Amino acid sequence: MSDQTDGQVRFELNGNVAEIILDRPQKHNALTPEMYRQIGDCCSEANDTEAAHVVVFRGAGERAFCAGSDIKALEGYEDFWAWRNRFDYLPPILELRKPSVAAVKGWALGGGLEIALACDLRVVAKSAVFSAPEVALGWNGAGGAAQHLTRMCGYGVAMKYLLTGDRFTAEEAERVGMIEWLVEEGEEVAKARDVAAKIAGHSTVATQAVKSAVRSAMDLTTQQGLRNENELMSLCFAKRELAKLKA
């Protein structure tokens, strides 16, 4: 296969935990346009699979989570209009109804950083190295790093990483509030699976309601958010009452 067609994104279901695996280890799991679409397909499958209560994202191989988009693949777009109308893999991740956990090791650059930020939780090995290198290439990232870093870590931190393009370590990412669990090398997948299994053990209605409430808190006023939480809790109660009636 050519560099632009090799690699794939795989969906696996283990109990109530789905895994979406970026599988192009010989290229540090750098993404091609075909892999963009496969991410979308896997996210749709996760949403549509009733048994999947939580989703774990991970990279194949030993060296990387994801090194971002394959720059050679980006040269395949005919012009800026073709790029503007490309299939974007970030919206399907953000549209996951189920909680998502990124298991990050090694390189998490560009789009890899953006995928990790788009997940709800991050379990990161101490070997991980992050970067948003787009500015050095002459453009800005378009996959949500500015949105998520600003909300998670604050204005100055987002500006620091996005304007310099500098790499930063897992320890620094933890210090600025970007990650939830920092683990030893090689333990990130097991820990992510443990976290996912714990979440999957709760009511799916409750966990999806929590995710919806927290996500909406970034866009709603406090009063709007409180009303949203109340409606979501009412739905949880309604689900419990329906289950009692069926028992």
C-alpha positions as CSV (number, residue, x, y, z in Angstrom):
1,M,0.0,0.0,0.0
2,S,1.1,3.6,-0.5
3,D,1.8,5.9,2.4
4,Q,-1.6,7.6,1.8
5,T,-3.7,4.4,1.9
6,D,-2.1,2.3,4.6
7,G,-3.3,2.3,8.1
8,Q,-6.8,1.9,9.5
9,V,-8.9,2.8,12.5
10,R,-10.4,-0.3,14.2
11,F,-13.4,-0.7,16.5
12,E,-13.3,-3.4,19.2
13,L,-15.9,-4.2,21.9
14,N,-14.7,-5.8,25.1
15,G,-17.6,-6.3,27.5
16,N,-19.2,-2.8,27.9
17,V,-16.1,-1.0,26.8
18,A,-15.5,-0.1,23.2
19,E,-12.0,0.7,21.9
20,I,-11.2,2.8,18.9
21,I,-7.7,2.0,17.8
22,L,-5.6,4.3,15.6
23,D,-3.6,1.6,13.7
24,R,-0.7,2.9,11.6
25,P,2.2,2.3,13.9
26,Q,4.9,2.5,11.2
27,K,4.0,6.2,10.8
28,H,3.3,6.9,14.5
29,N,-0.4,6.5,13.8
30,A,-0.4,9.7,11.6
31,L,-3.8,10.1,10.1
32,T,-4.8,10.0,6.4
33,P,-8.1,11.2,5.0
34,E,-9.4,7.6,4.8
35,M,-8.6,7.2,8.5
36,Y,-10.6,10.4,9.2
37,R,-13.7,8.7,7.8
38,Q,-12.9,5.5,9.7
39,I,-12.8,7.5,12.9
40,G,-16.3,8.8,12.0
41,D,-17.5,5.3,11.3
42,C,-16.1,3.9,14.5
43,C,-17.7,6.7,16.6
44,S,-21.1,6.0,14.9
45,E,-20.7,2.3,15.7
46,A,-19.9,3.2,19.3
47,N,-23.0,5.4,19.6
48,D,-25.2,2.7,17.9
49,T,-23.9,-0.3,19.9
50,E,-26.0,-0.6,23.0
51,A,-23.5,-2.8,24.8
52,A,-20.8,0.0,24.4
53,H,-21.1,2.1,27.6
54,V,-17.7,3.8,27.4
55,V,-15.2,4.4,24.6
56,V,-11.4,4.2,24.9
57,F,-9.2,5.8,22.2
58,R,-5.7,4.4,21.9
59,G,-2.8,4.2,19.4
60,A,-1.4,0.9,18.1
61,G,2.3,0.1,18.5
62,E,4.7,1.2,21.2
63,R,5.8,4.6,20.2
64,A,2.8,6.9,19.7
65,F,-0.8,7.8,20.4
66,C,-1.0,9.8,17.2
67,A,1.4,12.1,15.4
68,G,-1.4,14.1,13.8
69,S,-2.4,14.3,10.2
70,D,0.0,13.0,7.6
71,I,1.4,16.1,6.0
72,K,1.9,14.3,2.6
73,A,-1.8,13.4,2.8
74,L,-2.7,17.1,3.3
75,E,-1.0,17.9,0.0
76,G,-3.5,15.7,-1.7
77,Y,-6.3,18.2,-1.4
78,E,-6.9,20.1,-4.7
79,D,-7.2,23.5,-3.2
80,F,-8.4,25.4,-0.1
81,W,-12.0,24.7,-1.0
82,A,-11.5,21.0,-1.0
83,W,-9.8,21.3,2.4
84,R,-12.6,23.4,3.8
85,N,-15.2,20.8,2.7
86,R,-13.1,17.8,3.9
87,F,-14.6,15.1,6.2
88,D,-13.6,16.3,9.7
89,Y,-12.9,13.6,12.3
90,L,-13.3,15.8,15.4
91,P,-17.1,16.4,15.3
92,P,-17.8,12.6,15.5
93,I,-15.7,12.3,18.6
94,L,-17.4,15.3,20.2
95,E,-20.8,13.8,19.2
96,L,-20.1,10.6,21.1
97,R,-23.0,10.2,23.6
98,K,-20.9,7.7,25.7
99,P,-18.1,8.9,28.0
100,S,-14.7,8.7,26.2
101,V,-11.2,8.1,27.6
102,A,-7.9,8.7,25.8
103,A,-5.0,6.3,26.6
104,V,-2.0,8.3,25.6
105,K,1.6,7.3,25.2
106,G,4.6,8.6,23.2
107,W,3.8,11.2,20.5
108,A,0.6,13.1,20.7
109,L,1.1,15.9,18.2
110,G,-1.2,18.1,16.2
111,G,-4.3,16.1,15.5
112,G,-3.2,13.6,18.2
113,L,-3.3,16.3,20.8
114,E,-6.7,17.4,19.5
115,I,-8.1,13.9,19.7
116,A,-6.9,13.6,23.3
117,L,-8.4,17.0,24.2
118,A,-11.7,16.0,22.5
119,C,-12.1,13.0,24.8
120,D,-13.7,13.4,28.2
121,L,-10.8,12.0,30.2
122,R,-7.1,11.4,29.6
123,V,-4.9,8.7,31.0
124,V,-1.3,9.6,30.0
125,A,2.0,7.7,30.3
126,K,5.0,9.7,31.6
127,S,6.6,9.1,28.1
128,A,4.0,11.2,26.3
129,V,5.1,14.3,24.4
130,F,2.5,16.8,23.3
131,S,2.7,19.6,20.7
132,A,0.5,21.8,18.5
133,P,3.1,22.4,15.7
134,E,0.7,23.8,13.1
135,V,1.9,27.4,13.6
136,A,5.4,26.5,12.5
137,L,3.9,25.1,9.3
138,G,2.1,28.3,8.5
139,W,-1.4,27.7,9.8
140,N,-3.4,27.2,12.9
141,G,-4.9,23.9,14.1
142,A,-8.5,23.4,13.1
143,G,-9.4,20.5,15.4
144,G,-10.4,22.2,18.6
145,A,-7.1,22.7,20.5
146,A,-7.7,26.4,20.9
147,Q,-11.2,25.7,22.2
148,H,-10.4,22.9,24.6
149,L,-7.0,24.1,25.9
150,T,-8.5,27.5,26.7
151,R,-11.4,26.0,28.6
152,M,-9.3,23.4,30.4
153,C,-6.1,25.3,31.1
154,G,-6.8,29.0,30.6
155,Y,-5.9,31.7,28.1
156,G,-2.2,32.0,28.8
157,V,-1.5,28.3,28.7
158,A,-3.4,28.0,25.4
159,M,-1.5,30.9,23.9
160,K,1.8,29.5,25.1
161,Y,1.5,26.2,23.4
162,L,-0.4,27.3,20.3
163,L,1.7,30.3,19.5
164,T,5.1,28.7,20.1
165,G,4.4,25.2,18.8
166,D,6.8,24.0,21.5
167,R,6.6,20.4,22.7
168,F,5.6,19.8,26.3
169,T,5.9,16.8,28.6
170,A,3.2,14.7,30.3
171,E,4.3,16.1,33.7
172,E,3.8,19.7,32.4
173,A,0.4,18.7,30.9
174,E,-0.6,17.4,34.3
175,R,0.6,20.6,36.0
176,V,-1.5,22.8,33.8
177,G,-4.6,20.7,34.3
178,M,-4.8,19.0,30.9
179,I,-4.8,15.4,32.1
180,E,-6.5,13.4,34.8
181,W,-4.2,10.4,35.4
182,L,-0.4,10.3,34.9
183,V,0.9,6.7,34.9
184,E,4.1,4.9,34.4
185,E,5.2,3.9,30.9
186,G,3.2,1.0,29.5
187,E,0.4,1.3,32.1
188,E,-1.8,3.8,30.2
189,V,-4.1,1.3,28.4
190,A,-4.7,-0.9,31.5
191,K,-5.5,2.2,33.6
192,A,-7.8,3.6,30.9
193,R,-9.6,0.3,30.7
194,D,-10.0,0.3,34.5
195,V,-11.4,3.8,34.5
196,A,-13.7,2.9,31.6
197,A,-14.9,-0.3,33.4
198,K,-15.7,1.6,36.5
199,I,-17.8,4.2,34.5
200,A,-19.4,1.4,32.5
201,G,-20.6,-0.2,35.8
202,H,-22.9,2.8,36.4
203,S,-26.2,3.4,34.7
204,T,-25.7,4.4,31.1
205,V,-28.5,6.9,31.4
206,A,-26.7,8.5,34.4
207,T,-23.3,8.6,32.8
208,Q,-24.6,10.0,29.5
209,A,-26.6,12.6,31.5
210,V,-23.4,13.6,33.4
211,K,-21.5,14.0,30.2
212,S,-24.3,16.1,28.7
213,A,-24.5,18.3,31.7
214,V,-20.7,18.9,31.9
215,R,-20.3,19.5,28.2
216,S,-23.2,22.0,28.1
217,A,-21.8,23.8,31.1
218,M,-19.1,25.2,28.8
219,D,-21.7,27.0,26.7
220,L,-24.7,27.7,28.9
221,T,-25.2,30.3,31.7
222,T,-25.4,29.0,35.2
223,Q,-29.1,29.3,35.3
224,Q,-29.5,27.6,31.9
225,G,-27.1,24.8,33.0
226,L,-29.1,24.3,36.2
227,R,-32.3,23.9,34.2
228,N,-30.6,21.5,31.9
229,E,-29.3,19.4,34.9
230,N,-32.8,19.2,36.3
231,E,-34.3,18.0,33.0
232,L,-31.5,15.4,32.7
233,M,-32.1,14.2,36.2
234,S,-35.9,14.0,35.5
235,L,-35.0,11.7,32.5
236,C,-32.9,9.5,34.7
237,F,-35.8,9.2,37.1
238,A,-38.2,8.4,34.3
239,K,-35.9,5.7,33.1
240,R,-35.8,4.1,36.5
241,E,-39.6,4.3,36.9
242,L,-40.0,2.6,33.5
243,A,-37.7,-0.1,34.5
244,K,-39.7,-0.8,37.6
245,L,-42.9,-1.0,35.6
246,K,-41.3,-3.6,33.3
247,A,-40.0,-5.6,36.2
